[in-house]
């Protein structure tokens, strides 16, 4: 299944976090679908970033605000008058959560609460989708595939803050449901794709080490994760938002993950990237703070509800990602390359 252009054409959308990795891709996709987008986010970090590359192709009202400031989201929402709200703004890195736990909780929990409060009484909003992560589940590390009704938890600040955001959404839905639009959460993680330059994520760290011809420093080489391509995940978010807007009994949360076991170890990912790039990269383990040794999600409900499945298997996803970074390294037109990737993935059509 692909997003319905007729649903999105001309629809007013509030997108938080549009200057981030997934947010920048989503801003471009929504523009290709013909949506009228208002974006609210912080400035992208210094150094290479995806949003400045894609911004010329994005038709949006670009607003730079901090969602932890009380009242800001309500003011932007009142001005934007959205029909759909897509909440991606977050502190999305496990190492940064350890470095700044208070800031992580402020953005991921308080920022989400500000959004929920801004949604109260908004009768023109058909649906609000809150993006969290696959790390919201209470994880003993035994490798079982988590379903949407499994207990939430989190033993590091990032994971715990996202689980707390899930609890906040559930609390507001239970306490103020008659005064809120339809709200659901989307749980996906370990997303790979071109244009991710964040520190402490495997793929951008690989690219930096590859470019500098230095060994890659690896926190947990044997940890397994459900890697998946960014365009498959964003297609899922859009399908979920469509379904939520139309169906009163839509599920309150959906997992997005590869089918079956669908997880690869960090070591296997490094080897697969080296094979796709034609050059194996030396790496060495480094001491790190605790993270779950294994993570796997069951996305059966998303397939049954939305008809969603990843279109790219992991080998194809890795090839697409290495191809994007190779084009970037050669100095090619990356907006054109990214638009071609979107169209090839059937996430959004070419302009009519």
Rosetta silent file (secondary structure, phi, psi, omega in degrees, C-alpha in Angstrom):
SEQUENCE: XXXXXXXXXXXXXXXXXXXXXXXXXXXXXXXXXXXXXXXXXXXXXXXXXXXXXXXXXXXXXXXXXXXXXXXXXXXXXXXXXXXXXXXXXXXXXXXXXXXXXXXXXXXXXXXXXXXXXXXXXXXXXXXXXXXXXXXXXXXXXXXXXXXXXXXXXXXXXXXXXXXXXXXXXXXXXXXXXXXXXXXXXXXXXXXXXXXXXXXXXXXXXXXXXXXXXXXXXXXXXXXXXXXXXXXXXXXXXXXXXXXXXXXXXXXXXXXXXXXXXXXXXXXXXXXXXXXXXXXXXXXXXXXXXXXXXXXXXXXXXXXXXXXXXXXXXXXXXXXXXXXXXXXXXXXXXXXXXXXXXXXXXXXXXXXX
SCORE:     score description
SCORE:     0.000 S_00000001
   1 L     0.000  143.401  176.224    0.000    0.000    0.000 S_00000001
   2 L  -119.526  156.270  175.167    1.062    3.559   -0.766 S_00000001
   3 L   -57.295  148.639 -177.848   -0.236    6.851    0.675 S_00000001
   4 L   -88.488  110.736 -179.914   -3.300    8.179   -1.128 S_00000001
   5 H   -57.494  -33.067 -179.733   -2.423   11.399   -2.994 S_00000001
   6 H   -65.364  -31.645  177.604   -6.086   12.382   -2.996 S_00000001
   7 H   -68.241  -41.507 -171.164   -6.102   12.284    0.817 S_00000001
   8 H   -89.952  -22.603 -174.610   -3.039   14.501    1.180 S_00000001
   9 L   -61.844  118.694  179.460   -3.474   16.953   -1.719 S_00000001
  10 L    78.536   -2.412 -177.539   -4.208   20.380   -0.255 S_00000001
  11 L   -76.210  137.068 -179.616   -4.516   18.987    3.285 S_00000001
  12 E   -82.556  124.445 -174.376   -3.131   21.197    6.034 S_00000001
  13 E  -126.798  131.310  169.107   -0.478   19.318    8.022 S_00000001
  14 E  -100.124  119.731 -178.588    1.462   20.336   11.124 S_00000001
  15 E  -117.644  114.351  174.696    4.791   18.490   11.165 S_00000001
  16 E   -91.883  147.574  179.083    7.019   18.804   14.219 S_00000001
  17 L    78.178   28.655 -174.431   10.702   17.940   13.907 S_00000001
  18 L   -71.860  -12.659  178.430   10.894   18.691   10.176 S_00000001
  19 L   -91.867   -1.889  177.334   14.590   19.616   10.352 S_00000001
  20 L   -83.434 -177.170 -177.119   15.590   16.163   11.637 S_00000001
  21 H   -61.753  -61.139  178.917   16.525   13.096    9.602 S_00000001
  22 H   -67.981  -36.668 -178.511   13.085   11.492    9.322 S_00000001
  23 H   -63.444  -38.820  179.344   11.345   14.853    9.487 S_00000001
  24 H   -65.715  -44.748  175.169   13.238   16.239    6.490 S_00000001
  25 H   -59.237  -43.154 -177.166   12.373   13.208    4.370 S_00000001
  26 H   -67.929  -37.136  176.654    8.743   13.472    5.488 S_00000001
  27 H   -60.837  -40.184  178.830    8.581   17.202    4.683 S_00000001
  28 H   -68.804  -42.763  179.117    9.742   16.445    1.142 S_00000001
  29 H   -60.773  -46.891  179.917    7.299   13.532    0.766 S_00000001
  30 H   -61.783  -36.863  176.146    4.364   15.651    1.974 S_00000001
  31 H   -64.002  -41.109  177.997    5.361   18.368   -0.480 S_00000001
  32 H   -65.600  -30.026  177.838    5.390   15.825   -3.292 S_00000001
  33 H   -80.255   -8.597  177.754    1.922   14.703   -2.184 S_00000001
  34 L    87.912   15.973  178.469    0.674   18.282   -2.389 S_00000001
  35 L   -74.578  155.673  174.434    0.027   18.863    1.319 S_00000001
  36 E   -99.090  102.429 -167.112    0.122   22.341    2.847 S_00000001
  37 E  -104.055  133.519  164.499    2.727   21.841    5.573 S_00000001
  38 E  -108.807  124.342  179.261    3.632   23.935    8.591 S_00000001
  39 E  -107.533  139.165  174.494    6.873   22.738   10.166 S_00000001
  40 E  -130.774  125.182 -175.502    8.011   23.453   13.705 S_00000001
  41 E  -167.299  169.376  168.636   11.492   22.415   14.837 S_00000001
  42 L   -77.964  166.085  171.330   14.851   23.559   16.129 S_00000001
  43 L   -61.749  146.776  174.739   17.603   24.531   13.729 S_00000001
  44 L   -64.133  154.243 -179.262   19.450   21.485   12.397 S_00000001
  45 L   -65.543  163.509  177.402   22.754   20.811   14.177 S_00000001
  46 L   -64.785  160.090 -177.583   26.008   22.150   12.814 S_00000001
  47 L    88.594 -170.837 -179.414   27.841   20.193   10.157 S_00000001
  48 L   -58.902  140.434  178.233   26.213   18.169    7.392 S_00000001
  49 L  -150.854  150.886 -175.257   22.420   17.921    7.713 S_00000001
  50 H   -77.674  -39.920 -172.536   19.680   16.630    5.458 S_00000001
  51 H   -58.290  -44.704  177.693   17.090   19.382    5.749 S_00000001
  52 H   -59.307  -28.084  178.442   19.164   22.123    4.048 S_00000001
  53 H   -71.346  -41.501 -174.966   19.701   19.694    1.154 S_00000001
  54 H   -90.338  -16.460 -173.232   15.996   18.898    0.761 S_00000001
  55 H   -54.139  -39.697  179.467   14.562   22.308    1.745 S_00000001
  56 H   -60.272  -21.198  177.853   14.463   23.724   -1.830 S_00000001
  57 H   -95.436    0.525 -176.521   12.032   20.918   -2.699 S_00000001
  58 L  -101.797  122.689  174.846    9.857   21.408    0.379 S_00000001
  59 L   -96.805   96.787 -177.019    6.827   23.654    0.169 S_00000001
  60 E  -154.136  157.326  171.100    6.231   24.489    3.812 S_00000001
  61 E   -84.899  104.634 -170.521    5.892   27.235    6.375 S_00000001
  62 E   -92.462  107.520 -178.820    9.226   26.710    8.160 S_00000001
  63 E  -116.282  135.014 -177.909    9.062   27.763   11.819 S_00000001
  64 E  -110.418  105.028 -178.982   11.921   27.353   14.285 S_00000001
  65 L  -142.245  160.876  176.934   10.714   26.980   17.869 S_00000001
  66 L   -98.576  117.730 -175.946   11.461   24.897   20.965 S_00000001
  67 L   -70.105   -9.297  177.577    8.509   22.633   21.801 S_00000001
  68 L   -81.228   -8.048  178.936    9.458   22.639   25.493 S_00000001
  69 L   -80.688  122.591 -177.750    8.381   26.303   25.760 S_00000001
  70 L   -59.721  139.402  174.297    4.829   26.447   27.164 S_00000001
  71 L    86.886  -18.113 -175.196    2.193   27.836   24.818 S_00000001
  72 H   -66.715  -46.630 -178.984    4.282   27.782   21.643 S_00000001
  73 H   -63.799  -37.527  177.989    2.705   24.711   20.093 S_00000001
  74 H   -63.547  -40.220 -179.981   -0.782   25.993   20.867 S_00000001
  75 H   -66.967  -43.525  178.707    0.004   29.293   19.146 S_00000001
  76 H   -64.462  -40.463 -179.431    1.453   27.605   16.062 S_00000001
  77 H   -65.109  -39.202  179.119   -1.482   25.211   15.888 S_00000001
  78 H   -63.903  -36.600 -179.881   -3.979   28.045   16.101 S_00000001
  79 H   -77.433  -36.966 -174.911   -2.255   29.819   13.220 S_00000001
  80 H   -79.457  -28.697 -178.162   -1.681   26.722   11.073 S_00000001
  81 L    48.169   57.809 -176.041   -5.202   25.243   11.505 S_00000001
  82 L   -74.587  156.636  169.413   -4.018   21.734   10.572 S_00000001
  83 L   -96.290  -30.971  178.653   -6.191   18.781    9.643 S_00000001
  84 E  -127.702  137.673  175.167   -3.399   16.266   10.399 S_00000001
  85 E  -117.998  127.528  177.025   -0.667   16.542   13.052 S_00000001
  86 E  -120.004  111.409 -172.845    2.518   14.463   12.735 S_00000001
  87 E  -102.782  101.596  178.907    4.696   14.739   15.838 S_00000001
  88 L  -112.322  -12.333 -175.903    8.307   13.707   15.155 S_00000001
  89 L   -59.986  128.377 -175.392   10.189   16.321   17.204 S_00000001
  90 L  -168.124  160.079  160.639   12.367   14.497   19.726 S_00000001
  91 L   -90.814  110.226 -163.262   15.766   13.963   21.260 S_00000001
  92 L  -110.701   18.233 -174.307   16.285   10.680   19.412 S_00000001
  93 L  -121.160  131.627  178.546   19.714    9.377   20.461 S_00000001
  94 H   -62.056  -49.627  179.935   20.546    6.911   23.226 S_00000001
  95 H   -60.661  -38.823  178.182   24.044    8.359   23.956 S_00000001
  96 H   -65.777  -29.515  176.028   22.660   11.910   24.078 S_00000001
  97 H   -64.703  -39.316  175.411   20.049   10.679   26.549 S_00000001
  98 H   -67.224  -38.615 -177.364   22.798    9.577   28.911 S_00000001
  99 H   -71.272  -34.204 -177.342   24.650   12.878   28.416 S_00000001
 100 L  -140.764   73.802 -178.301   21.566   15.051   29.012 S_00000001
 101 H   -64.183  -38.503 -178.861   18.766   13.085   30.655 S_00000001
 102 H   -64.007  -44.015  178.394   16.896   16.182   31.846 S_00000001
 103 H   -65.571  -35.548  178.831   16.886   17.694   28.356 S_00000001
 104 H   -64.891  -45.879  178.070   15.844   14.370   26.863 S_00000001
 105 H   -66.946  -36.278  179.262   12.850   14.061   29.183 S_00000001
 106 H   -61.499  -46.747 -178.933   11.960   17.726   28.641 S_00000001
 107 H   -70.338  -48.950 -170.170   11.807   17.321   24.867 S_00000001
 108 H   -79.679  -28.922 -179.540   10.318   13.847   24.663 S_00000001
 109 H  -103.963  -58.477 -178.670    7.835   14.016   27.530 S_00000001
 110 H   -62.823  -40.643  177.547    7.115   17.672   28.287 S_00000001
 111 H   -60.268  -41.394  177.695    7.171   18.554   24.585 S_00000001
 112 H   -65.569  -39.987  177.715    4.651   15.788   23.882 S_00000001
 113 H   -63.255  -40.244  176.216    2.444   16.991   26.751 S_00000001
 114 H   -60.388  -38.710  177.816    2.507   20.515   25.320 S_00000001
 115 H   -65.562  -45.393 -179.983    1.348   19.048   22.017 S_00000001
 116 H   -60.430  -41.501  177.580   -1.437   17.083   23.701 S_00000001
 117 H   -65.517  -38.043  178.544   -2.619   20.189   25.507 S_00000001
 118 H   -66.216  -26.862 -179.838   -2.535   22.162   22.249 S_00000001
 119 H   -76.718  -20.325 -175.972   -4.736   19.490   20.648 S_00000001
 120 L   -63.625  129.386  177.632   -7.488   19.849   23.231 S_00000001
 121 L    80.737    4.575 -178.896  -10.565   21.476   21.789 S_00000001
 122 L   -87.409   95.009 -173.676   -9.245   21.480   18.209 S_00000001
 123 L   -76.584  -17.145 -177.771  -12.332   20.363   16.283 S_00000001
 124 L   -88.177   -0.406 -177.228  -10.773   20.720   12.835 S_00000001
 125 L   -93.851  122.935 -179.129   -8.074   18.080   13.386 S_00000001
 126 L   -81.922  -32.369 -176.719   -8.905   14.666   11.955 S_00000001
 127 E  -162.908  147.703  173.758   -5.920   12.804   13.415 S_00000001
 128 E  -129.914  123.871 -179.525   -2.704   13.288   15.376 S_00000001
 129 E  -109.930  122.235 -179.435    0.109   10.740   15.091 S_00000001
 130 E  -104.074  116.895 -178.334    2.773   10.734   17.826 S_00000001
 131 E   -88.352  125.032  175.638    5.994    9.010   16.746 S_00000001
 132 L  -114.017 -113.194 -174.503    7.873    7.228   19.515 S_00000001
 133 L  -166.945  163.632  173.068   10.295    4.302   19.037 S_00000001
 134 H   -72.096   -9.715 -176.186   10.740    0.537   19.123 S_00000001
 135 H   -90.299   12.978 -178.461   12.593    1.029   22.423 S_00000001
 136 H   -80.099  -10.394 -174.147    9.455    1.802   24.457 S_00000001
 137 E   -85.350  149.997  173.039    8.976   -1.836   25.522 S_00000001
 138 L   -70.049  111.788 -166.294   10.164   -3.386   28.769 S_00000001
 139 L  -115.603  113.262  177.154   13.050   -5.385   27.334 S_00000001
 140 L   -87.017   -5.632  179.335   14.667   -8.292   29.162 S_00000001
 141 L    81.958   14.362 -177.802   16.932   -8.974   26.164 S_00000001
 142 L   -85.500   -1.678  173.926   15.540  -12.451   25.468 S_00000001
 143 L    87.680    0.852 -179.687   14.875  -11.628   21.808 S_00000001
 144 L   -66.817  150.470  179.637   11.086  -12.026   21.828 S_00000001
 145 L   -83.429  123.901 -175.984    9.134   -9.964   19.323 S_00000001
 146 E   -82.074  137.266  172.913    7.183   -7.208   21.059 S_00000001
 147 L  -103.884  164.945 -172.327    3.512   -6.622   20.271 S_00000001
 148 L   -61.637  -25.992 -178.721    1.671   -3.352   20.793 S_00000001
 149 L   -96.161   10.484  175.309    0.006   -4.468   24.051 S_00000001
 150 L   -71.930  156.123 -179.265    3.251   -5.593   25.725 S_00000001
 151 L   -61.687  144.129  177.512    4.359   -3.706   28.867 S_00000001
 152 E   -89.807  157.991  179.356    6.271   -0.483   28.359 S_00000001
 153 L  -169.360 -147.959 -178.895    9.576    0.294   30.034 S_00000001
 154 L   143.495  120.149 -176.527   13.064    1.599   29.382 S_00000001
 155 L  -105.943    0.328  171.693   16.333    1.333   31.285 S_00000001
 156 L  -121.316  159.601 -174.075   18.151    4.251   29.637 S_00000001
 157 H   -58.226  -40.633  179.767   16.948    7.874   29.628 S_00000001
 158 H   -62.144  -53.926 -178.342   16.032    7.941   25.936 S_00000001
 159 H   -59.503  -44.195 -179.202   13.995    4.723   26.025 S_00000001
 160 H   -64.695  -37.419  179.903   12.337    5.639   29.319 S_00000001
 161 H   -66.854  -36.204  178.583   11.428    9.115   28.052 S_00000001
 162 H   -72.662  -36.874  173.725    9.753    7.654   24.980 S_00000001
 163 H   -63.495  -38.954  177.483    7.855    5.119   27.095 S_00000001
 164 H   -64.888  -35.771  175.887    6.766    8.020   29.306 S_00000001
 165 H   -63.499  -39.947  175.905    5.544    9.865   26.204 S_00000001
 166 H   -60.352  -43.701  179.451    3.454    6.802   25.346 S_00000001
 167 H   -64.425  -37.220  177.593    1.984    6.838   28.856 S_00000001
 168 H   -63.431  -44.144  178.349    1.210   10.547   28.534 S_00000001
 169 H   -59.827  -45.726  179.392   -0.668    9.945   25.266 S_00000001
 170 H   -62.478  -38.805 -179.255   -2.661    7.128   26.885 S_00000001
 171 H   -67.808  -43.430  179.805   -3.433    9.294   29.931 S_00000001
 172 H   -67.158  -37.268  178.158   -4.625   12.251   27.872 S_00000001
 173 H   -63.559  -41.849 -179.332   -6.724    9.942   25.692 S_00000001
 174 H   -72.637  -36.167 -174.021   -8.350    8.426   28.794 S_00000001
 175 H   -86.791  -33.827 -172.369   -8.750   11.720   30.652 S_00000001
 176 H  -129.378   25.797 -173.224   -9.653   14.127   27.842 S_00000001
 177 H   -55.538  -35.588 -179.115  -10.760   11.833   25.012 S_00000001
 178 H   -72.901  -13.428 -177.253  -13.955   13.774   24.308 S_00000001
 179 H  -110.492   10.544 -176.712  -11.938   16.961   23.921 S_00000001
 180 L  -123.576  152.604  168.449   -9.203   15.524   21.684 S_00000001
 181 L   -71.342  175.787  175.343   -8.952   14.436   18.048 S_00000001
 182 E   -64.883  130.485 -176.593   -8.116   10.818   17.280 S_00000001
 183 E  -129.032  137.752  174.477   -4.579   10.160   18.529 S_00000001
 184 E  -143.253  163.929  175.850   -2.278    7.187   17.996 S_00000001
 185 E  -114.168  152.509  177.793    1.394    6.383   18.408 S_00000001
 186 E  -120.886  129.121 -174.853    3.810    4.857   15.891 S_00000001
 187 E  -118.544  104.957  176.387    6.665    2.657   17.120 S_00000001
 188 L  -145.785  154.555  178.694    9.594    2.136   14.776 S_00000001
 189 L  -160.850 -179.230 -177.627   13.300    2.413   15.208 S_00000001
 190 L    53.197   45.911  179.833   16.690    1.526   13.828 S_00000001
 191 E   -84.636  131.231  177.049   15.746    3.405   10.686 S_00000001
 192 E  -117.713  149.223  179.644   18.491    3.698    8.091 S_00000001
 193 L   176.355  162.599  177.262   18.591    5.999    5.109 S_00000001
 194 L   -63.982  143.851  175.846   20.556    8.568    3.227 S_00000001
 195 L    93.832    1.431  174.412   21.074   11.898    4.934 S_00000001
 196 L   -84.498  118.464  179.952   21.412   10.703    8.519 S_00000001
 197 L  -120.655   15.043 -176.456   24.447   12.489    9.978 S_00000001
 198 L   -66.942  143.253  175.723   23.720   12.049   13.707 S_00000001
 199 L   -76.309  139.424  175.732   26.595   11.142   15.994 S_00000001
 200 L    89.564    2.934  171.671   26.334    7.779   17.700 S_00000001
 201 L  -103.101  146.808 -170.218   24.181    6.040   15.073 S_00000001
 202 H   -60.493  -51.029 -173.653   25.708    3.143   13.190 S_00000001
 203 H   -65.047  -51.698  178.313   25.206    4.251    9.576 S_00000001
 204 H   -62.876  -33.300  174.526   26.424    7.867    9.878 S_00000001
 205 H   -64.269  -39.228  174.989   29.336    6.672   12.027 S_00000001
 206 H   -59.221  -46.338 -177.668   30.117    4.154    9.275 S_00000001
 207 H   -63.325  -43.018  179.456   30.024    6.881    6.633 S_00000001
 208 H   -64.388  -43.384  178.748   32.315    9.170    8.640 S_00000001
 209 H   -66.158  -40.320  178.564   34.813    6.381    9.290 S_00000001
 210 H   -60.593  -46.562 -178.634   34.620    5.276    5.652 S_00000001
 211 H   -66.270  -39.655 -177.209   35.246    8.841    4.414 S_00000001
 212 H   -87.098   -4.759 -177.755   38.107    9.463    6.852 S_00000001
 213 L    55.298   44.895  176.834   39.625    5.981    6.369 S_00000001
 214 L  -120.945  154.953  179.007   39.675    5.453   10.133 S_00000001
 215 L   -62.403  142.697  175.930   38.468    2.420   12.128 S_00000001
 216 E   -79.570  133.205  176.580   34.832    2.460   13.147 S_00000001
 217 E   -93.922  122.822 -170.782   34.240    2.481   16.910 S_00000001
 218 E  -118.262  128.039 -177.530   31.428    0.054   17.756 S_00000001
 219 L   -75.812  -50.642 -174.415   29.523   -0.011   21.044 S_00000001
 220 L  -137.314   84.721 -174.965   27.799   -3.404   20.822 S_00000001
 221 L   -62.446  -25.649 -177.456   28.895   -5.493   17.810 S_00000001
 222 L   -98.135    0.219  177.346   26.667   -8.432   18.750 S_00000001
 223 L   -68.025  141.124  179.475   23.523   -6.414   19.494 S_00000001
 224 E  -110.790  143.191 -177.623   20.644   -7.168   17.106 S_00000001
 225 E  -142.913  155.016  178.460   18.168   -4.609   15.807 S_00000001
 226 L   -87.235   74.424 -177.116   15.242   -4.503   13.311 S_00000001
 227 L   -63.313  140.908  178.519   16.940   -2.329   10.674 S_00000001
 228 E  -157.051  155.558 -174.126   14.632   -0.873    8.014 S_00000001
 229 E   -77.878  143.461 -175.783   14.721    1.830    5.358 S_00000001
 230 H   -57.741  -37.269 -176.698   13.452    5.301    6.214 S_00000001
 231 H   -71.378  -31.213  173.895   11.077    5.461    3.240 S_00000001
 232 H   -65.532  -42.715 -178.304    9.352    2.232    4.256 S_00000001
 233 H   -67.712  -43.970 -179.139    8.819    3.577    7.772 S_00000001
 234 H   -66.362  -34.813  173.636    7.564    6.985    6.616 S_00000001
 235 H   -59.450  -40.437  176.838    5.156    5.296    4.223 S_00000001
 236 H   -62.706  -43.609  178.749    3.823    3.459    7.287 S_00000001
 237 H   -58.449  -45.280 -177.731    3.384    6.699    9.237 S_00000001
 238 H   -66.517  -41.406  176.200    1.379    8.266    6.403 S_00000001
 239 H   -62.581  -39.815  179.096   -0.808    5.192    5.983 S_00000001
 240 H   -65.032  -41.823  178.923   -1.418    5.140    9.735 S_00000001
 241 H   -63.347  -42.174  176.745   -2.397    8.832    9.748 S_00000001
 242 H   -59.227  -49.093 -177.668   -4.813    8.241    6.855 S_00000001
 243 H   -62.255  -42.740 -178.998   -6.389    5.265    8.605 S_00000001
 244 H   -62.762  -38.088 -178.856   -6.641    7.124   11.903 S_00000001
 245 H   -68.509  -27.179 -172.107   -8.409   10.057   10.237 S_00000001
 246 H   -99.989  -32.627 -170.051  -11.012    7.809    8.611 S_00000001
 247 L  -111.981  114.341  179.793  -11.620    4.969   11.088 S_00000001
 248 L   -60.460  -28.573 -177.055  -12.887    5.718   14.622 S_00000001
 249 L   -97.673   24.764  179.246  -11.731    2.274   15.846 S_00000001
 250 L   -60.356  145.737  179.405   -8.149    2.599   14.550 S_00000001
 251 L   -59.018  144.290  179.574   -5.531    0.942   16.813 S_00000001
 252 L   -73.378  -14.281  178.692   -4.025    3.307   19.406 S_00000001
 253 E  -154.675  148.024  175.811   -0.476    2.154   18.513 S_00000001
 254 E  -137.707  140.183  170.416    1.261    0.336   15.665 S_00000001
 255 E   -89.139  145.033  171.229    4.690   -1.269   15.300 S_00000001
 256 L  -126.329  118.252 -173.399    6.652   -0.885   12.063 S_00000001
 257 L  -160.958  162.360  175.446    9.380   -3.492   11.599 S_00000001
 258 L   -62.093  154.122  179.981   10.760   -6.072    9.160 S_00000001
 259 L   -71.340  159.233  177.226    8.727   -9.300    8.873 S_00000001
 260 L    63.425 -146.265  178.807    9.639  -12.437   10.811 S_00000001
 261 L   -65.404  -46.749  165.214   12.743  -12.310   12.952 S_00000001
 262 L    57.576   10.792 -177.295   13.988   -9.494   10.728 S_00000001
 263 L  -112.518  143.851  174.350   16.906   -8.447   12.938 S_00000001
 264 E  -122.243  150.401  175.197   20.611   -8.294   12.118 S_00000001
 265 E   -74.506  159.416  175.639   23.530   -7.826   14.456 S_00000001
 266 H   -58.285  -42.358  178.653   25.611   -4.676   14.326 S_00000001
 267 H   -57.980  -45.964  179.893   28.547   -6.822   13.171 S_00000001
 268 H   -65.200  -36.087  177.903   26.470   -8.236   10.280 S_00000001
 269 H   -64.439  -42.174  178.880   25.322   -4.726    9.303 S_00000001
 270 H   -61.465  -43.511  179.308   28.935   -3.516    9.116 S_00000001
 271 H   -65.140  -39.763  179.983   29.846   -6.472    6.910 S_00000001
 272 H   -66.998  -39.694  176.528   26.799   -5.925    4.698 S_00000001
 273 H   -64.954  -40.605  177.625   27.607   -2.236    4.246 S_00000001
 274 H   -61.891  -40.890  178.663   31.190   -3.124    3.376 S_00000001
 275 H   -64.733  -41.889  179.651   29.974   -5.628    0.777 S_00000001
 276 H   -67.391  -34.003 -178.853   27.592   -3.064   -0.740 S_00000001
 277 H   -85.385  -11.256 -179.535   30.313   -0.401   -0.789 S_00000001
 278 L    79.608   14.216 -179.842   32.937   -2.765   -2.190 S_00000001
 279 L  -156.891  118.798  177.477   35.303   -2.194    0.704 S_00000001
 280 L   -72.380  141.160 -177.187   35.242   -3.676    4.198 S_00000001
 281 L  -104.667  128.188  176.203   35.781   -1.144    6.940 S_00000001
 282 L   -67.337  144.437  178.926   37.971   -1.948    9.938 S_00000001
 283 E  -143.046  163.001  177.884   36.258   -1.553   13.285 S_00000001
 284 E  -146.416  142.187 -179.887   37.001   -1.981   16.959 S_00000001
 285 E   -73.378  149.727  176.531   34.762   -2.341   20.024 S_00000001
 286 L  -131.866  153.502  176.405   34.624    0.409   22.613 S_00000001
 287 L   -65.764  143.713 -176.995   33.247    0.515   26.141 S_00000001
 288 L  -150.381  161.117  174.568   29.734    1.934   26.294 S_00000001
 289 L   -71.485  163.004 -170.029   26.816    2.543   28.608 S_00000001
 290 L   -65.783  138.186  168.982   24.127   -0.115   28.801 S_00000001
 291 L  -140.793  160.129  178.403   21.734   -0.822   25.921 S_00000001
 292 L   -62.796  139.771 -178.479   19.475   -3.794   25.206 S_00000001
 293 L   -77.308  -24.722  179.462   21.352   -6.655   23.553 S_00000001
 294 E  -144.457  152.456 -179.729   18.441   -7.576   21.287 S_00000001
 295 L  -153.935  130.625  179.805   15.320   -5.912   19.971 S_00000001
 296 L  -152.686  137.495 -178.635   12.603   -7.233   17.685 S_00000001
 297 E  -117.118  152.413  173.507    9.059   -6.082   16.937 S_00000001
 298 L  -102.225  113.584 -178.243    5.954   -7.817   15.620 S_00000001
 299 L  -102.586   23.294 -179.497    4.376   -5.643   12.893 S_00000001
 300 H   -58.249  -39.286 -177.549    1.488   -8.020   12.154 S_00000001
 301 H   -66.029  -38.665  177.070   -1.076   -5.452   13.284 S_00000001
 302 H   -64.918  -38.569  178.111    0.271   -2.805   10.869 S_00000001
 303 H   -67.063  -43.306 -178.091    0.091   -5.309    8.013 S_00000001
 304 H   -69.507  -37.493 -175.263   -3.426   -6.382    8.937 S_00000001
 305 H   -82.169  -41.871 -171.225   -4.695   -2.828    9.540 S_00000001
 306 H  -110.982  -12.485 -170.190   -2.903   -0.872    6.812 S_00000001
 307 L    72.049   22.620 -176.560   -1.662   -3.454    4.334 S_00000001
 308 L   -89.561  133.982  165.524    1.853   -2.216    5.207 S_00000001
 309 L  -146.033  150.490  174.621    4.991   -4.265    4.738 S_00000001
 310 L   -58.998  137.155  176.154    8.528   -3.067    4.006 S_00000001
 311 L   -86.119  -25.914  179.690    9.132   -2.919    0.263 S_00000001
 312 L  -102.599  126.960  169.435   12.907   -3.136    0.678 S_00000001
 313 L   -74.812  177.182 -172.175   14.497   -6.157    2.301 S_00000001
 314 H   -67.187  -35.046  176.783   17.556   -5.442    4.375 S_00000001
 315 H   -64.750  -41.497  178.698   20.042   -6.075    1.541 S_00000001
 316 H   -67.894  -38.286  177.897   18.093   -3.701   -0.722 S_00000001
 317 H   -63.031  -43.753  179.893   17.836   -1.106    2.042 S_00000001
 318 H   -63.908  -42.153  178.456   21.581   -1.227    2.639 S_00000001
 319 H   -62.394  -40.468  179.265   22.282   -0.893   -1.100 S_00000001
 320 H   -64.531  -40.029 -178.558   19.947    2.128   -1.296 S_00000001
 321 H   -69.345  -47.080  179.287   21.643    3.798    1.662 S_00000001
 322 H   -62.674  -35.361  177.195   25.204    3.231    0.437 S_00000001
 323 H   -63.287  -41.037  179.083   24.130    4.504   -2.988 S_00000001
 324 H   -62.025  -48.249 -177.632   22.771    7.730   -1.475 S_00000001
 325 H   -68.438  -32.746  176.313   25.959    8.445    0.469 S_00000001
 326 H   -64.291  -40.741  176.783   28.146    7.575   -2.525 S_00000001
 327 H   -64.339  -42.167  178.401   26.210   10.142   -4.579 S_00000001
 328 H   -61.802  -43.414 -179.404   26.564   12.682   -1.776 S_00000001
 329 H   -64.092  -30.877  178.618   30.307   12.034   -1.562 S_00000001
 330 L   -81.265   -3.636  178.070   30.606   12.606   -5.337 S_00000001
 331 L    79.132   25.739 -179.004   28.891   15.986   -5.002 S_00000001
 332 L   -76.136  172.614  177.531   25.785   15.069   -7.006 S_00000001
 333 L   -74.833  101.427 -172.085   22.424   16.848   -6.826 S_00000001
 334 H   -80.700  -20.833  171.771   21.073   15.198   -3.684 S_00000001
 335 H   -66.572  -46.407  178.581   17.635   16.769   -3.866 S_00000001
 336 H   -62.273  -43.509  178.766   17.146   15.204   -7.274 S_00000001
 337 H   -60.692  -42.062 -177.254   18.551   11.895   -6.019 S_00000001
 338 H   -69.258  -39.533  176.399   16.234   11.956   -2.978 S_00000001
 339 H   -61.956  -42.201  178.090   13.157   12.749   -5.066 S_00000001
 340 H   -62.013  -39.524  177.885   14.034    9.830   -7.347 S_00000001
 341 H   -63.253  -42.142  179.508   14.335    7.551   -4.296 S_00000001
 342 H   -62.120  -44.668 -178.724   10.900    8.668   -3.061 S_00000001
 343 H   -68.585  -38.844  178.817    9.284    8.023   -6.422 S_00000001
 344 H   -65.367  -34.816  178.974   11.007    4.664   -6.835 S_00000001
 345 L   -80.252   -1.035  178.501    9.793    3.622   -3.378 S_00000001
 346 L    57.350   37.081  174.807    6.240    4.640   -4.408 S_00000001
 347 L   -86.482  -36.165  177.996    5.852    6.822   -1.332 S_00000001
 348 L  -149.485  145.674 -179.928    4.800    9.851   -3.368 S_00000001
 349 L   -81.411  170.922  169.283    4.232   10.417   -7.092 S_00000001
 350 L   -67.021  158.273  176.783    5.862   12.988   -9.313 S_00000001
 351 L   -57.835  141.905  176.870    4.095   16.324   -9.465 S_00000001
 352 L   -70.767    0.000    0.000    1.075   16.274  -11.759 S_00000001
